[in-house]
Amino acid sequence: MVSQAYILGTIFKTGIMETKVKLSTLWIVVMLNLLFADILSIIVELVDKNVLDIMGEVTTMMAIAAIITNIPILMIYFSKSLSFRPNRILNIIAPIITMIYVVGGGSLLPHYIICAAIEVIVLLIIIRTAWQWNCNEEAEG
């Protein structure tokens, strides 16, 4: 019996998955991890009967968070719709900004460390994929 991990590994290694689709899919993974890290953090605070501790003025911090968390949401779409050059550039710059947000705004709770580690690994894969992407592939696809 072939494992799901083997199938996914084979798809990513052999290039069966078009680069635009691969990048968009990886951004979905990042987005879901961001979402679940936040949900789990809220659950921990509610169970511990704590008040959420937010640095700075709440409305300003939430506005900043809204902007930064929209980067992965938009990249899901942009990765599939933009042409090669802007797509490649955005898929190198956006993960760096997102990594700074994930690491800089994180906590030391075990669930957050796990989610953040996965997010950083996936963001590095996005950068590597975009960096190695060549324009000939788009002409063929």
C-alpha positions in Angstrom: 0.0 0.0 0.0 1.4 3.4 -1.0 1.2 6.1 1.7 -0.3 9.5 1.2 3.1 11.2 2.1 4.8 9.2 -0.6 2.3 10.2 -3.2 2.6 13.9 -2.2 6.4 13.7 -2.1 6.4 12.1 -5.6 4.1 14.8 -7.0 6.3 17.6 -5.6 9.6 16.0 -6.7 8.6 15.0 -10.2 7.0 18.2 -11.1 3.6 16.6 -11.9 2.0 19.6 -10.1 2.3 22.8 -12.0 4.3 25.4 -10.1 1.4 27.9 -9.9 -0.8 25.2 -8.4 2.0 24.0 -6.0 2.6 27.6 -4.8 -1.1 28.3 -4.3 -1.5 25.0 -2.4 1.4 25.7 -0.2 -0.1 29.1 0.6 -3.3 27.4 1.7 -1.3 25.3 4.1 0.3 28.4 5.5 -3.1 30.1 5.9 -4.7 27.1 7.6 -1.8 26.9 10.0 -2.1 30.6 10.8 -5.8 30.2 11.4 -5.5 27.2 13.7 -2.6 28.6 15.7 -4.8 31.6 16.5 -7.9 29.5 17.3 -5.8 27.2 19.6 -4.3 30.3 21.3 -7.8 31.7 22.0 -8.9 28.3 23.3 -5.9 28.2 25.7 -6.7 31.7 27.0 -10.4 30.9 27.5 -9.7 27.6 29.3 -7.1 29.4 31.5 -9.7 32.2 32.0 -7.1 34.7 31.0 -7.6 37.9 29.0 -5.8 38.0 25.7 -2.6 40.0 26.1 -2.1 42.2 23.0 0.8 44.5 22.8 0.0 48.1 22.0 -3.4 49.7 21.3 -5.8 46.9 20.3 -7.4 48.5 17.2 -4.1 49.5 15.7 -2.6 46.0 16.4 -5.7 44.3 14.9 -5.4 46.6 11.8 -1.8 45.6 11.3 -2.7 41.9 11.9 -5.5 42.2 9.3 -3.1 43.6 6.7 -0.4 41.0 7.3 -2.7 38.0 7.6 -4.2 39.0 4.3 -0.9 38.4 2.6 -1.3 34.5 2.6 -5.0 34.9 1.6 -4.1 37.0 -1.4 -1.1 34.8 -2.3 -3.4 31.9 -2.7 -5.1 33.7 -5.6 -2.0 35.6 -6.9 0.0 32.4 -7.2 -2.4 31.0 -9.7 -3.4 34.1 -11.6 -0.2 36.3 -12.0 2.2 35.9 -14.8 5.7 34.5 -14.2 7.8 37.5 -13.2 5.4 39.2 -10.7 4.4 35.8 -9.4 8.0 34.8 -8.8 8.9 38.1 -7.1 5.8 38.0 -4.8 6.4 34.4 -3.9 9.9 35.3 -2.7 9.0 38.6 -0.8 5.6 37.6 0.7 7.0 34.5 2.6 9.7 36.7 4.2 7.2 39.2 5.5 5.0 36.4 6.7 7.9 34.6 8.5 8.7 37.9 10.3 5.1 38.1 11.5 4.9 34.4 12.5 8.2 34.4 14.5 8.0 38.0 15.8 4.4 37.8 16.9 4.4 34.3 18.2 4.3 32.8 21.6 6.1 30.0 23.4 3.1 27.8 23.8 3.7 24.3 22.5 0.8 24.4 19.9 2.1 27.7 18.6 5.7 26.4 18.3 4.4 23.4 16.3 2.2 25.5 14.0 4.9 28.2 13.5 7.6 25.6 12.7 5.3 24.1 10.0 4.6 27.6 8.7 8.2 28.5 8.5 9.1 25.2 6.7 6.3 25.7 4.2 7.3 29.4 3.6 10.9 28.3 3.0 9.6 25.7 0.5 7.6 28.5 -1.2 10.7 30.7 -1.5 12.8 27.7 -2.9 10.1 26.8 -5.4 9.8 30.4 -6.6 13.6 30.8 -6.7 14.0 27.7 -8.8 11.1 28.4 -11.1 12.0 29.2 -14.6 10.0 31.0 -17.2 10.2 28.1 -19.7 7.9 26.1 -17.5 5.1 28.6 -17.8 5.4 28.6 -21.6 5.1 24.8 -21.6 2.1 24.8 -19.1 
